[in-house]
Amino acid sequence: MVNAVRREDEGTYRCQAINPANLDSREVAVKIVVIPKITEFRNATVSVGQEVTLECRAHGKPTPDMKIRQDGTTRFPLDQRYVLL
């Protein structure tokens, strides 16, 4: 058992059974996942017609899909720019 798993624990592990008659071994892969965590998303105040940058940053493993939602609806894919009128 590995207590307090860390990212570095990801990898291939091998179990070996050895006796005078022979050797048997099996490998398993351990993949580590890290829950998404938003590291940056700030309030903004702008006038109508002005540009606003809503910068949402997060990390996790696997890398999280990012989207900005308003009232439950996806408004902006994070790879595009928009001007609100």
N, C-alpha and C positions, 0 to 999 in steps of 0.2 A: 504494500500500500504506500502511495506517495501522499503525504500530508501537505497541505498548503501548496498546491500545484502552481508552478510558475511557467511563464512563456517558454523558458529554456528547457522545460521538461518534454516539450513536443519532440517526437521522433519515433524511431523504430526500436522496439524492445524485443529481446530474444529470450526464450525459455529453453534450457537444455536439460535433458535427462540422460545421464551417462551411467553405464555399468560395464562390467567386463565383456558382455555380449555385444554391445553396440552403443550408438549414440543417436538420440532423436532430438530435433529442435524445431521450434515454431517461432515465427515472428508475428508481432502485432504492431499496428501503427497507432500512435496516440496523437490526436489532433487537439490543440488547445483553442478554445473560443473565448473571446473577451467581449463582454456586453458593450453595446454602443454607449458612448458618453459624449454629450455635447460639450465642447470646450469653449465655444464662442457663439453668441447670438445676442445682439444688443438692440435696445429700443432706438427708434429714429423718429424725428419730427421734421417734416418737410412740407413745403407749399405745393398746391396743385400744379401739375405740369413739370415739377422739378424731378431730377433723377435721385433715386435713393438706392443705396447699396445695402442689401440685407445679407450679411455675411454669416453663414451658418457653417461652423466647423465641428467635426466630431472625429473620434477614433474608435476603433473596435476591430475585432478579428472574427470572421472575415470583415473586410472594409464595409461599413454600412452604406446602403443606398440612401441618398440625401434628397429631400424634397421639402418645400415650404408649403404648408397647408393653411387655409383660412376657413373657419367654420366647417371643418371636416372635408373640404375639397382641396385637392392639389392645385395650387395656383401657379407655381413657378418651378420648373425643373432647374436645378442649380447650375446647369451649363449654359444658360441663356440670360440675356438682359432684357428688361422691360421698362417702359415708361408708363406710369399710371396717370391717366387724365381725369 
